[in-house]
Amino acid sequence: MWIFSPQVISLDDILFLTMLMFPESLVLFSFLNCTVIVLHLIAPMSSLVKSCLNVSEHK
């Protein structure tokens, strides 16, 4: 049982619902899923780089 509120629904849930409603969008869904995974991998790295740059600027 899902509670539909903005806090609970994530991007993955929206993609999952889209896949359920439109089975032919499975290819698009897998592509978007790869994009989301890549973004999840890149985001921590970019924030880590930013923090390193901030530390080097303060010296």
C-alpha distance matrix in Angstrom:
0.0 3.8 6.7 9.6 12.6 15.6 15.4 12.1 12.5 15.3 17.8 16.4 13.0 15.3 17.4 14.8 13.6 17.4 18.0 15.7 17.4 20.8 21.6 25.1 24.1 23.4 26.8 26.1 22.8 24.6 27.3 25.1 23.4 26.9 27.8 25.0 26.0 29.6 28.9 27.0 30.2 32.6 31.2 32.0 35.4 36.4 35.5 37.5 40.4 40.3 40.5 43.4 45.2 44.8 46.3 49.2 49.9 50.3 52.9
3.8 0.0 3.8 6.1 9.1 11.9 12.0 8.6 8.9 11.9 14.5 13.6 10.2 12.2 14.8 12.8 11.6 15.2 16.5 14.7 16.1 19.4 20.6 23.9 22.4 22.0 25.2 24.0 20.7 22.8 25.2 22.6 21.1 24.7 25.2 22.2 23.6 27.1 26.0 24.4 27.7 29.9 28.3 29.3 32.7 33.4 32.6 34.8 37.5 37.3 37.6 40.6 42.1 41.7 43.5 46.3 46.8 47.3 50.0
6.7 3.8 0.0 3.8 6.1 9.4 9.6 7.1 8.3 11.9 14.9 14.9 11.6 13.2 16.4 15.1 13.6 17.0 18.9 17.4 18.3 21.6 23.3 26.3 24.5 24.5 27.4 25.9 22.7 25.0 26.9 24.0 22.8 26.4 26.3 23.2 24.9 28.1 26.5 24.9 28.4 30.2 28.3 29.3 32.8 33.2 32.0 34.5 37.2 36.6 36.8 40.0 41.4 40.7 42.5 45.5 45.7 46.0 48.9
9.6 6.1 3.8 0.0 3.8 6.9 8.5 6.7 6.6 10.4 13.0 13.8 10.5 11.0 14.6 14.0 12.1 15.0 17.5 16.4 16.7 19.8 22.0 24.7 22.7 23.2 25.9 24.0 21.1 23.8 25.3 22.2 21.6 25.2 24.7 21.8 24.0 26.9 25.1 24.0 27.7 29.1 27.1 28.6 32.0 32.0 31.0 33.7 36.2 35.4 36.0 39.2 40.3 39.6 41.7 44.5 44.6 45.1 48.1
12.6 9.1 6.1 3.8 0.0 3.8 5.5 5.5 6.4 9.9 12.8 14.4 11.7 12.2 15.9 16.0 14.5 17.0 19.7 19.2 19.5 22.3 24.5 27.0 24.5 25.1 27.5 25.2 22.4 25.0 26.1 22.7 22.2 25.5 24.6 21.5 23.8 26.4 24.2 23.0 26.8 27.9 25.4 26.9 30.4 30.1 28.8 31.7 34.1 33.0 33.5 36.9 37.8 36.9 39.1 42.0 41.8 42.2 45.3
15.6 11.9 9.4 6.9 3.8 0.0 3.8 5.6 5.6 8.0 10.6 12.9 11.2 11.1 14.7 15.7 14.7 16.6 19.4 19.7 19.9 22.2 24.5 26.5 23.6 24.3 26.3 23.6 21.1 23.6 24.2 20.6 20.3 23.5 22.1 19.0 21.5 23.8 21.2 20.3 24.1 24.8 22.3 24.0 27.4 26.8 25.6 28.6 30.9 29.6 30.3 33.7 34.5 33.6 35.9 38.7 38.4 38.9 42.1
15.4 12.0 9.6 8.5 5.5 3.8 0.0 3.8 5.9 7.6 11.0 12.9 11.6 12.6 15.8 16.5 16.3 18.5 20.9 21.1 22.0 24.2 26.1 28.2 25.3 25.5 27.4 24.9 22.0 24.0 24.8 21.2 20.4 23.3 22.1 18.6 20.6 23.0 20.5 18.9 22.6 23.6 20.8 22.0 25.5 25.3 23.7 26.5 29.1 27.9 28.2 31.6 32.7 31.7 33.7 36.7 36.6 36.9 40.0
12.1 8.6 7.1 6.7 5.5 5.6 3.8 0.0 3.8 6.3 10.0 10.9 9.0 10.8 13.9 13.8 13.7 16.5 18.4 18.4 19.6 22.0 23.6 26.0 23.4 23.2 25.4 23.3 20.2 22.1 23.3 20.0 18.8 21.9 21.3 17.8 19.5 22.4 20.4 18.6 22.2 23.8 21.5 22.5 26.1 26.3 25.0 27.5 30.2 29.5 29.8 33.0 34.3 33.6 35.5 38.4 38.7 39.0 41.9
12.5 8.9 8.3 6.6 6.4 5.6 5.9 3.8 0.0 3.8 6.9 8.0 5.9 7.1 10.3 10.6 10.4 12.8 15.0 15.3 16.3 18.5 20.2 22.5 19.7 19.8 22.0 19.8 16.7 18.9 20.1 16.8 15.9 19.3 18.6 15.4 17.6 20.4 18.6 17.4 21.1 22.5 20.5 22.1 25.4 25.5 24.8 27.5 29.9 29.3 30.0 33.1 34.2 33.9 36.0 38.6 38.8 39.6 42.5
15.3 11.9 11.9 10.4 9.9 8.0 7.6 6.3 3.8 0.0 3.8 5.3 5.2 6.5 8.8 9.9 10.8 12.5 14.3 15.5 16.8 18.3 19.7 21.6 18.5 18.3 19.9 17.6 14.6 16.4 17.3 13.8 12.8 15.9 15.1 11.8 13.9 16.7 14.8 13.6 17.3 18.7 17.0 18.7 21.9 22.0 21.5 24.2 26.5 26.1 27.0 29.9 31.1 31.0 33.1 35.5 35.9 36.9 39.6
17.8 14.5 14.9 13.0 12.8 10.6 11.0 10.0 6.9 3.8 0.0 3.8 5.4 5.1 6.2 8.6 9.9 10.6 12.3 14.3 15.4 16.2 17.6 18.9 15.6 15.5 16.8 14.2 11.4 13.4 13.8 10.2 9.8 13.0 11.9 9.0 11.7 14.2 12.5 12.2 15.8 17.0 15.7 18.0 20.8 20.8 20.9 23.7 25.5 25.3 26.8 29.4 30.3 30.6 32.9 35.0 35.4 36.7 39.5
16.4 13.6 14.9 13.8 14.4 12.9 12.9 10.9 8.0 5.3 3.8 0.0 3.8 5.4 5.1 6.0 8.6 9.7 10.4 12.3 14.2 15.0 15.7 17.4 14.3 13.4 15.0 13.2 9.8 11.2 12.6 9.6 8.0 11.5 11.6 8.7 10.6 13.8 13.0 12.2 15.5 17.4 16.7 18.6 21.3 21.9 22.2 24.5 26.6 26.9 28.1 30.6 31.8 32.3 34.3 36.4 37.2 38.5 41.0
13.0 10.2 11.6 10.5 11.7 11.2 11.6 9.0 5.9 5.2 5.4 3.8 0.0 3.8 5.4 4.9 6.1 8.5 9.7 10.4 12.3 14.0 15.0 17.3 14.7 14.2 16.5 14.8 11.5 13.6 15.4 12.5 11.3 15.0 15.2 12.5 14.4 17.6 16.7 15.8 19.2 21.1 20.1 21.9 24.8 25.3 25.4 27.8 29.9 30.0 31.1 33.7 35.0 35.3 37.3 39.6 40.2 41.3 43.9
15.3 12.2 13.2 11.0 12.2 11.1 12.6 10.8 7.1 6.5 5.1 5.4 3.8 0.0 3.8 5.4 5.1 6.1 8.6 9.9 10.6 12.0 13.8 15.6 12.7 13.2 15.4 13.1 10.3 13.3 14.4 11.4 11.4 15.1 14.7 12.6 15.3 18.0 16.8 16.8 20.3 21.6 20.7 23.0 25.7 25.7 26.0 28.7 30.5 30.4 31.9 34.5 35.4 35.7 38.0 40.1 40.5 41.8 44.6
17.4 14.8 16.4 14.6 15.9 14.7 15.8 13.9 10.3 8.8 6.2 5.1 5.4 3.8 0.0 3.8 5.5 5.0 6.2 8.7 9.9 10.2 11.4 12.9 9.7 9.7 11.7 9.6 6.6 9.5 10.9 8.2 8.3 12.0 12.1 10.6 13.1 15.8 15.4 15.7 18.7 20.2 20.0 22.4 24.7 25.0 25.8 28.3 29.9 30.1 31.8 34.2 35.1 35.8 38.0 39.9 40.4 42.0 44.6
14.8 12.8 15.1 14.0 16.0 15.7 16.5 13.8 10.6 9.9 8.6 6.0 4.9 5.4 3.8 0.0 3.8 5.4 5.0 6.3 8.7 9.8 10.3 12.7 10.4 9.6 12.5 11.4 8.0 10.3 12.8 10.9 9.9 13.7 14.6 12.9 14.7 17.8 17.8 17.5 20.4 22.4 22.3 24.3 26.7 27.4 28.0 30.2 32.2 32.6 34.0 36.3 37.5 38.2 40.2 42.2 43.0 44.4 46.9
13.6 11.6 13.6 12.1 14.5 14.7 16.3 13.7 10.4 10.8 9.9 8.6 6.1 5.1 5.5 3.8 0.0 3.8 5.4 5.0 6.2 8.5 10.1 12.8 10.9 11.2 14.3 13.0 10.3 13.3 15.5 13.4 13.2 17.0 17.5 15.9 18.1 21.0 20.6 20.5 23.7 25.4 24.9 27.1 29.6 30.1 30.5 33.0 34.9 35.0 36.5 39.0 40.0 40.5 42.7 44.7 45.2 46.6 49.2
17.4 15.2 17.0 15.0 17.0 16.6 18.5 16.5 12.8 12.5 10.6 9.7 8.5 6.1 5.0 5.4 3.8 0.0 3.8 5.4 5.2 5.8 8.1 9.9 7.7 9.0 11.7 10.1 8.2 11.7 13.3 11.5 12.3 15.8 16.1 15.2 17.8 20.3 20.0 20.6 23.6 24.9 24.8 27.4 29.5 29.7 30.6 33.2 34.6 34.8 36.6 39.0 39.7 40.5 42.8 44.6 45.0 46.7 49.3
18.0 16.5 18.9 17.5 19.7 19.4 20.9 18.4 15.0 14.3 12.3 10.4 9.7 8.6 6.2 5.0 5.4 3.8 0.0 3.8 5.5 5.2 5.4 7.8 6.1 6.0 9.4 8.9 6.6 9.6 12.0 11.1 11.3 14.6 15.8 15.3 17.1 19.8 20.3 20.7 23.3 25.0 25.3 27.7 29.7 30.3 31.4 33.6 35.1 35.7 37.5 39.6 40.5 41.5 43.7 45.4 46.1 47.8 50.2
15.7 14.7 17.4 16.4 19.2 19.7 21.1 18.4 15.3 15.5 14.3 12.3 10.4 9.9 8.7 6.3 5.0 5.4 3.8 0.0 3.8 5.7 6.0 9.5 9.0 9.0 12.7 12.6 10.4 13.0 15.7 14.8 14.6 18.0 19.3 18.4 20.2 23.1 23.4 23.5 26.2 28.2 28.3 30.4 32.6 33.3 34.1 36.4 38.1 38.6 40.2 42.4 43.5 44.3 46.4 48.3 49.0 50.5 53.0
17.4 16.1 18.3 16.7 19.5 19.9 22.0 19.6 16.3 16.8 15.4 14.2 12.3 10.6 9.9 8.7 6.2 5.2 5.5 3.8 0.0 3.8 6.3 9.1 8.9 10.3 13.7 13.1 11.7 14.9 17.0 16.0 16.6 20.0 20.7 20.1 22.3 25.0 25.0 25.4 28.3 29.9 29.9 32.3 34.5 34.8 35.7 38.2 39.7 40.0 41.7 44.1 44.9 45.6 47.9 49.7 50.2 51.8 54.4
20.8 19.4 21.6 19.8 22.3 22.2 24.2 22.0 18.5 18.3 16.2 15.0 14.0 12.0 10.2 9.8 8.5 5.8 5.2 5.7 3.8 0.0 3.8 5.5 5.6 7.7 10.7 10.3 9.9 13.0 14.8 14.4 15.5 18.5 19.3 19.3 21.6 23.8 24.2 25.1 27.7 29.0 29.4 32.1 33.9 34.2 35.4 37.9 39.1 39.6 41.6 43.7 44.3 45.3 47.7 49.3 49.8 51.7 54.1
21.6 20.6 23.3 22.0 24.5 24.5 26.1 23.6 20.2 19.7 17.6 15.7 15.0 13.8 11.4 10.3 10.1 8.1 5.4 6.0 6.3 3.8 0.0 3.8 5.3 5.6 9.0 10.0 9.4 11.6 14.0 14.4 15.0 17.6 19.1 19.4 21.1 23.4 24.3 25.1 27.3 29.0 29.8 32.2 33.8 34.5 35.9 38.0 39.3 40.1 42.1 43.9 44.8 46.0 48.2 49.7 50.5 52.4 54.7
25.1 23.9 26.3 24.7 27.0 26.5 28.2 26.0 22.5 21.6 18.9 17.4 17.3 15.6 12.9 12.7 12.8 9.9 7.8 9.5 9.1 5.5 3.8 0.0 3.8 5.4 7.2 8.4 9.3 11.3 12.9 13.9 15.2 17.3 18.6 19.6 21.3 23.1 24.2 25.5 27.5 28.8 29.9 32.6 33.8 34.3 36.1 38.2 39.1 40.0 42.2 43.9 44.6 46.0 48.3 49.5 50.2 52.4 54.6
24.1 22.4 24.5 22.7 24.5 23.6 25.3 23.4 19.7 18.5 15.6 14.3 14.7 12.7 9.7 10.4 10.9 7.7 6.1 9.0 8.9 5.6 5.3 3.8 0.0 3.8 5.4 5.1 6.0 8.6 9.8 10.3 11.9 14.2 15.1 16.0 18.1 19.8 20.6 22.0 24.1 25.3 26.3 29.1 30.4 30.7 32.4 34.7 35.6 36.3 38.6 40.3 40.9 42.3 44.6 45.9 46.5 48.7 50.9
23.4 22.0 24.5 23.2 25.1 24.3 25.5 23.2 19.8 18.3 15.5 13.4 14.2 13.2 9.7 9.6 11.2 9.0 6.0 9.0 10.3 7.7 5.6 5.4 3.8 0.0 3.8 5.4 4.9 6.2 8.6 9.7 10.2 12.3 14.1 14.9 16.3 18.3 19.7 20.7 22.5 24.1 25.3 27.8 29.0 29.8 31.5 33.5 34.5 35.6 37.7 39.3 40.2 41.7 43.7 45.0 46.0 48.0 50.1
26.8 25.2 27.4 25.9 27.5 26.3 27.4 25.4 22.0 19.9 16.8 15.0 16.5 15.4 11.7 12.5 14.3 11.7 9.4 12.7 13.7 10.7 9.0 7.2 5.4 3.8 0.0 3.8 5.3 5.2 6.3 8.7 9.8 10.8 12.5 14.3 15.5 16.8 18.5 20.0 21.4 22.7 24.3 26.9 27.7 28.4 30.5 32.3 33.1 34.3 36.6 37.9 38.7 40.4 42.5 43.5 44.5 46.8 48.7
26.1 24.0 25.9 24.0 25.2 23.6 24.9 23.3 19.8 17.6 14.2 13.2 14.8 13.1 9.6 11.4 13.0 10.1 8.9 12.6 13.1 10.3 10.0 8.4 5.1 5.4 3.8 0.0 3.8 5.5 5.1 6.1 8.5 9.9 10.5 12.2 14.2 15.3 16.4 18.2 20.0 20.8 22.1 25.1 26.0 26.2 28.3 30.4 31.1 32.0 34.4 35.9 36.4 38.0 40.4 41.4 42.1 44.4 46.6
22.8 20.7 22.7 21.1 22.4 21.1 22.0 20.2 16.7 14.6 11.4 9.8 11.5 10.3 6.6 8.0 10.3 8.2 6.6 10.4 11.7 9.9 9.4 9.3 6.0 4.9 5.3 3.8 0.0 3.8 5.4 5.1 6.0 8.6 9.7 10.3 12.1 14.1 15.0 16.2 18.3 19.7 20.7 23.3 24.6 25.2 26.9 28.9 30.0 30.9 33.0 34.7 35.5 36.9 39.1 40.4 41.3 43.3 45.5
24.6 22.8 25.0 23.8 25.0 23.6 24.0 22.1 18.9 16.4 13.4 11.2 13.6 13.3 9.5 10.3 13.3 11.7 9.6 13.0 14.9 13.0 11.6 11.3 8.6 6.2 5.2 5.5 3.8 0.0 3.8 5.5 4.9 6.2 8.6 9.8 10.5 12.3 14.2 15.2 16.5 18.3 19.8 22.2 23.2 24.1 26.1 27.7 28.8 30.1 32.1 33.5 34.5 36.2 38.1 39.3 40.4 42.6 44.5
27.3 25.2 26.9 25.3 26.1 24.2 24.8 23.3 20.1 17.3 13.8 12.6 15.4 14.4 10.9 12.8 15.5 13.3 12.0 15.7 17.0 14.8 14.0 12.9 9.8 8.6 6.3 5.1 5.4 3.8 0.0 3.8 5.4 5.2 6.3 8.7 10.0 10.7 12.4 14.3 15.5 16.5 18.3 21.0 21.6 22.1 24.4 26.2 26.8 28.1 30.5 31.7 32.4 34.2 36.3 37.2 38.2 40.6 42.5
25.1 22.6 24.0 22.2 22.7 20.6 21.2 20.0 16.8 13.8 10.2 9.6 12.5 11.4 8.2 10.9 13.4 11.5 11.1 14.8 16.0 14.4 14.4 13.9 10.3 9.7 8.7 6.1 5.1 5.5 3.8 0.0 3.8 5.4 4.9 6.1 8.6 9.8 10.4 12.2 14.2 15.0 16.1 19.0 20.1 20.4 22.3 24.4 25.3 26.1 28.4 30.0 30.7 32.2 34.4 35.6 36.4 38.5 40.7
23.4 21.1 22.8 21.6 22.2 20.3 20.4 18.8 15.9 12.8 9.8 8.0 11.3 11.4 8.3 9.9 13.2 12.3 11.3 14.6 16.6 15.5 15.0 15.2 11.9 10.2 9.8 8.5 6.0 4.9 5.4 3.8 0.0 3.8 5.4 5.1 6.2 8.6 9.8 10.5 12.4 14.2 15.3 17.6 18.9 19.9 21.5 23.3 24.6 25.7 27.6 29.2 30.3 31.7 33.7 35.0 36.1 38.1 40.1
26.9 24.7 26.4 25.2 25.5 23.5 23.3 21.9 19.3 15.9 13.0 11.5 15.0 15.1 12.0 13.7 17.0 15.8 14.6 18.0 20.0 18.5 17.6 17.3 14.2 12.3 10.8 9.9 8.6 6.2 5.2 5.4 3.8 0.0 3.8 5.4 5.1 6.1 8.6 9.8 10.6 12.2 14.2 16.4 17.1 18.2 20.3 21.7 22.7 24.2 26.3 27.4 28.5 30.3 32.1 33.2 34.5 36.6 38.4
27.8 25.2 26.3 24.7 24.6 22.1 22.1 21.3 18.6 15.1 11.9 11.6 15.2 14.7 12.1 14.6 17.5 16.1 15.8 19.3 20.7 19.3 19.1 18.6 15.1 14.1 12.5 10.5 9.7 8.6 6.3 4.9 5.4 3.8 0.0 3.8 5.5 5.1 6.1 8.6 9.8 10.4 12.0 14.9 15.5 15.9 18.1 20.0 20.6 21.8 24.2 25.5 26.2 27.9 30.1 31.1 32.0 34.3 36.3
25.0 22.2 23.2 21.8 21.5 19.0 18.6 17.8 15.4 11.8 9.0 8.7 12.5 12.6 10.6 12.9 15.9 15.2 15.3 18.4 20.1 19.3 19.4 19.6 16.0 14.9 14.3 12.2 10.3 9.8 8.7 6.1 5.1 5.4 3.8 0.0 3.8 5.4 5.0 6.1 8.6 9.8 10.4 13.0 14.6 15.1 16.6 18.7 19.9 20.8 22.7 24.5 25.5 26.8 28.9 30.3 31.2 33.2 35.3
26.0 23.6 24.9 24.0 23.8 21.5 20.6 19.5 17.6 13.9 11.7 10.6 14.4 15.3 13.1 14.7 18.1 17.8 17.1 20.2 22.3 21.6 21.1 21.3 18.1 16.3 15.5 14.2 12.1 10.5 10.0 8.6 6.2 5.1 5.5 3.8 0.0 3.8 5.4 5.0 6.3 8.7 10.0 11.8 13.0 14.5 16.1 17.4 18.9 20.4 22.0 23.4 24.8 26.4 28.0 29.4 30.8 32.6 34.5
29.6 27.1 28.1 26.9 26.4 23.8 23.0 22.4 20.4 16.7 14.2 13.8 17.6 18.0 15.8 17.8 21.0 20.3 19.8 23.1 25.0 23.8 23.4 23.1 19.8 18.3 16.8 15.3 14.1 12.3 10.7 9.8 8.6 6.1 5.1 5.4 3.8 0.0 3.8 5.4 5.0 6.1 8.6 10.7 11.0 12.1 14.5 15.7 16.5 18.2 20.3 21.3 22.4 24.3 26.1 27.1 28.4 30.6 32.3
28.9 26.0 26.5 25.1 24.2 21.2 20.5 20.4 18.6 14.8 12.5 13.0 16.7 16.8 15.4 17.8 20.6 20.0 20.3 23.4 25.0 24.2 24.3 24.2 20.6 19.7 18.5 16.4 15.0 14.2 12.4 10.4 9.8 8.6 6.1 5.0 5.4 3.8 0.0 3.8 5.3 5.0 5.9 8.9 9.9 10.2 12.1 14.1 15.0 16.0 18.1 19.7 20.6 22.1 24.1 25.4 26.4 28.4 30.5
27.0 24.4 24.9 24.0 23.0 20.3 18.9 18.6 17.4 13.6 12.2 12.2 15.8 16.8 15.7 17.5 20.5 20.6 20.7 23.5 25.4 25.1 25.1 25.5 22.0 20.7 20.0 18.2 16.2 15.2 14.3 12.2 10.5 9.8 8.6 6.1 5.0 5.4 3.8 0.0 3.8 5.6 5.5 7.1 9.2 10.4 11.4 13.0 14.8 16.0 17.3 19.1 20.6 21.8 23.4 25.1 26.4 28.0 30.0
30.2 27.7 28.4 27.7 26.8 24.1 22.6 22.2 21.1 17.3 15.8 15.5 19.2 20.3 18.7 20.4 23.7 23.6 23.3 26.2 28.3 27.7 27.3 27.5 24.1 22.5 21.4 20.0 18.3 16.5 15.5 14.2 12.4 10.6 9.8 8.6 6.3 5.0 5.3 3.8 0.0 3.8 5.7 6.3 6.9 9.1 10.8 11.5 13.0 15.0 16.3 17.4 19.1 20.8 22.1 23.4 25.1 26.9 28.5
32.6 29.9 30.2 29.1 27.9 24.8 23.6 23.8 22.5 18.7 17.0 17.4 21.1 21.6 20.2 22.4 25.4 24.9 25.0 28.2 29.9 29.0 29.0 28.8 25.3 24.1 22.7 20.8 19.7 18.3 16.5 15.0 14.2 12.2 10.4 9.8 8.7 6.1 5.0 5.6 3.8 0.0 3.8 5.7 5.2 6.1 8.7 9.8 10.5 12.2 14.3 15.3 16.4 18.3 20.0 21.0 22.4 24.5 26.2
31.2 28.3 28.3 27.1 25.4 22.3 20.8 21.5 20.5 17.0 15.7 16.7 20.1 20.7 20.0 22.3 24.9 24.8 25.3 28.3 29.9 29.4 29.8 29.9 26.3 25.3 24.3 22.1 20.7 19.8 18.3 16.1 15.3 14.2 12.0 10.4 10.0 8.6 5.9 5.5 5.7 3.8 0.0 3.9 5.4 5.2 6.2 8.5 9.9 10.6 12.4 14.2 15.3 16.5 18.5 20.0 21.0 22.8 24.9
32.0 29.3 29.3 28.6 26.9 24.0 22.0 22.5 22.1 18.7 18.0 18.6 21.9 23.0 22.4 24.3 27.1 27.4 27.7 30.4 32.3 32.1 32.2 32.6 29.1 27.8 26.9 25.1 23.3 22.2 21.0 19.0 17.6 16.4 14.9 13.0 11.8 10.7 8.9 7.1 6.3 5.7 3.9 0.0 3.8 5.5 5.1 6.0 8.6 9.8 10.5 12.2 14.1 15.2 16.5 18.3 19.9 21.2 23.1
35.4 32.7 32.8 32.0 30.4 27.4 25.5 26.1 25.4 21.9 20.8 21.3 24.8 25.7 24.7 26.7 29.6 29.5 29.7 32.6 34.5 33.9 33.8 33.8 30.4 29.0 27.7 26.0 24.6 23.2 21.6 20.1 18.9 17.1 15.5 14.6 13.0 11.0 9.9 9.2 6.9 5.2 5.4 3.8 0.0 3.8 5.5 5.0 6.1 8.6 9.9 10.5 12.2 14.2 15.3 16.5 18.3 20.2 21.6
36.4 33.4 33.2 32.0 30.1 26.8 25.3 26.3 25.5 22.0 20.8 21.9 25.3 25.7 25.0 27.4 30.1 29.7 30.3 33.3 34.8 34.2 34.5 34.3 30.7 29.8 28.4 26.2 25.2 24.1 22.1 20.4 19.9 18.2 15.9 15.1 14.5 12.1 10.2 10.4 9.1 6.1 5.2 5.5 3.8 0.0 3.8 5.3 5.0 6.1 8.6 9.8 10.4 12.2 14.2 15.2 16.3 18.5 20.4
35.5 32.6 32.0 31.0 28.8 25.6 23.7 25.0 24.8 21.5 20.9 22.2 25.4 26.0 25.8 28.0 30.5 30.6 31.4 34.1 35.7 35.4 35.9 36.1 32.4 31.5 30.5 28.3 26.9 26.1 24.4 22.3 21.5 20.3 18.1 16.6 16.1 14.5 12.1 11.4 10.8 8.7 6.2 5.1 5.5 3.8 0.0 3.8 5.4 5.0 6.2 8.6 9.7 10.4 12.3 14.2 15.2 16.7 18.9
37.5 34.8 34.5 33.7 31.7 28.6 26.5 27.5 27.5 24.2 23.7 24.5 27.8 28.7 28.3 30.2 33.0 33.2 33.6 36.4 38.2 37.9 38.0 38.2 34.7 33.5 32.3 30.4 28.9 27.7 26.2 24.4 23.3 21.7 20.0 18.7 17.4 15.7 14.1 13.0 11.5 9.8 8.5 6.0 5.0 5.3 3.8 0.0 3.8 5.4 5.2 6.2 8.6 9.8 10.6 12.4 14.3 15.6 17.2
40.4 37.5 37.2 36.2 34.1 30.9 29.1 30.2 29.9 26.5 25.5 26.6 29.9 30.5 29.9 32.2 34.9 34.6 35.1 38.1 39.7 39.1 39.3 39.1 35.6 34.5 33.1 31.1 30.0 28.8 26.8 25.3 24.6 22.7 20.6 19.9 18.9 16.5 15.0 14.8 13.0 10.5 9.9 8.6 6.1 5.0 5.4 3.8 0.0 3.8 5.5 5.0 6.1 8.6 9.9 10.5 12.2 14.4 15.8
40.3 37.3 36.6 35.4 33.0 29.6 27.9 29.5 29.3 26.1 25.3 26.9 30.0 30.4 30.1 32.6 35.0 34.8 35.7 38.6 40.0 39.6 40.1 40.0 36.3 35.6 34.3 32.0 30.9 30.1 28.1 26.1 25.7 24.2 21.8 20.8 20.4 18.2 16.0 16.0 15.0 12.2 10.6 9.8 8.6 6.1 5.0 5.4 3.8 0.0 3.8 5.4 5.0 6.1 8.6 9.9 10.4 12.5 14.6
40.5 37.6 36.8 36.0 33.5 30.3 28.2 29.8 30.0 27.0 26.8 28.1 31.1 31.9 31.8 34.0 36.5 36.6 37.5 40.2 41.7 41.6 42.1 42.2 38.6 37.7 36.6 34.4 33.0 32.1 30.5 28.4 27.6 26.3 24.2 22.7 22.0 20.3 18.1 17.3 16.3 14.3 12.4 10.5 9.9 8.6 6.2 5.2 5.5 3.8 0.0 3.8 5.4 5.0 6.2 8.7 9.8 10.8 12.8
43.4 40.6 40.0 39.2 36.9 33.7 31.6 33.0 33.1 29.9 29.4 30.6 33.7 34.5 34.2 36.3 39.0 39.0 39.6 42.4 44.1 43.7 43.9 43.9 40.3 39.3 37.9 35.9 34.7 33.5 31.7 30.0 29.2 27.4 25.5 24.5 23.4 21.3 19.7 19.1 17.4 15.3 14.2 12.2 10.5 9.8 8.6 6.2 5.0 5.4 3.8 0.0 3.8 5.4 5.1 6.2 8.6 10.1 11.1
45.2 42.1 41.4 40.3 37.8 34.5 32.7 34.3 34.2 31.1 30.3 31.8 35.0 35.4 35.1 37.5 40.0 39.7 40.5 43.5 44.9 44.3 44.8 44.6 40.9 40.2 38.7 36.4 35.5 34.5 32.4 30.7 30.3 28.5 26.2 25.5 24.8 22.4 20.6 20.6 19.1 16.4 15.3 14.1 12.2 10.4 9.7 8.6 6.1 5.0 5.4 3.8 0.0 3.8 5.4 5.1 6.1 8.7 10.2
44.8 41.7 40.7 39.6 36.9 33.6 31.7 33.6 33.9 31.0 30.6 32.3 35.3 35.7 35.8 38.2 40.5 40.5 41.5 44.3 45.6 45.3 46.0 46.0 42.3 41.7 40.4 38.0 36.9 36.2 34.2 32.2 31.7 30.3 27.9 26.8 26.4 24.3 22.1 21.8 20.8 18.3 16.5 15.2 14.2 12.2 10.4 9.8 8.6 6.1 5.0 5.4 3.8 0.0 3.8 5.5 5.1 6.4 9.0
46.3 43.5 42.5 41.7 39.1 35.9 33.7 35.5 36.0 33.1 32.9 34.3 37.3 38.0 38.0 40.2 42.7 42.8 43.7 46.4 47.9 47.7 48.2 48.3 44.6 43.7 42.5 40.4 39.1 38.1 36.3 34.4 33.7 32.1 30.1 28.9 28.0 26.1 24.1 23.4 22.1 20.0 18.5 16.5 15.3 14.2 12.3 10.6 9.9 8.6 6.2 5.1 5.4 3.8 0.0 3.8 5.4 5.3 6.7
49.2 46.3 45.5 44.5 42.0 38.7 36.7 38.4 38.6 35.5 35.0 36.4 39.6 40.1 39.9 42.2 44.7 44.6 45.4 48.3 49.7 49.3 49.7 49.5 45.9 45.0 43.5 41.4 40.4 39.3 37.2 35.6 35.0 33.2 31.1 30.3 29.4 27.1 25.4 25.1 23.4 21.0 20.0 18.3 16.5 15.2 14.2 12.4 10.5 9.9 8.7 6.2 5.1 5.5 3.8 0.0 3.8 5.5 5.5
49.9 46.8 45.7 44.6 41.8 38.4 36.6 38.7 38.8 35.9 35.4 37.2 40.2 40.5 40.4 43.0 45.2 45.0 46.1 49.0 50.2 49.8 50.5 50.2 46.5 46.0 44.5 42.1 41.3 40.4 38.2 36.4 36.1 34.5 32.0 31.2 30.8 28.4 26.4 26.4 25.1 22.4 21.0 19.9 18.3 16.3 15.2 14.3 12.2 10.4 9.8 8.6 6.1 5.1 5.4 3.8 0.0 3.8 5.5
50.3 47.3 46.0 45.1 42.2 38.9 36.9 39.0 39.6 36.9 36.7 38.5 41.3 41.8 42.0 44.4 46.6 46.7 47.8 50.5 51.8 51.7 52.4 52.4 48.7 48.0 46.8 44.4 43.3 42.6 40.6 38.5 38.1 36.6 34.3 33.2 32.6 30.6 28.4 28.0 26.9 24.5 22.8 21.2 20.2 18.5 16.7 15.6 14.4 12.5 10.8 10.1 8.7 6.4 5.3 5.5 3.8 0.0 3.8
52.9 50.0 48.9 48.1 45.3 42.1 40.0 41.9 42.5 39.6 39.5 41.0 43.9 44.6 44.6 46.9 49.2 49.3 50.2 53.0 54.4 54.1 54.7 54.6 50.9 50.1 48.7 46.6 45.5 44.5 42.5 40.7 40.1 38.4 36.3 35.3 34.5 32.3 30.5 30.0 28.5 26.2 24.9 23.1 21.6 20.4 18.9 17.2 15.8 14.6 12.8 11.1 10.2 9.0 6.7 5.5 5.5 3.8 0.0
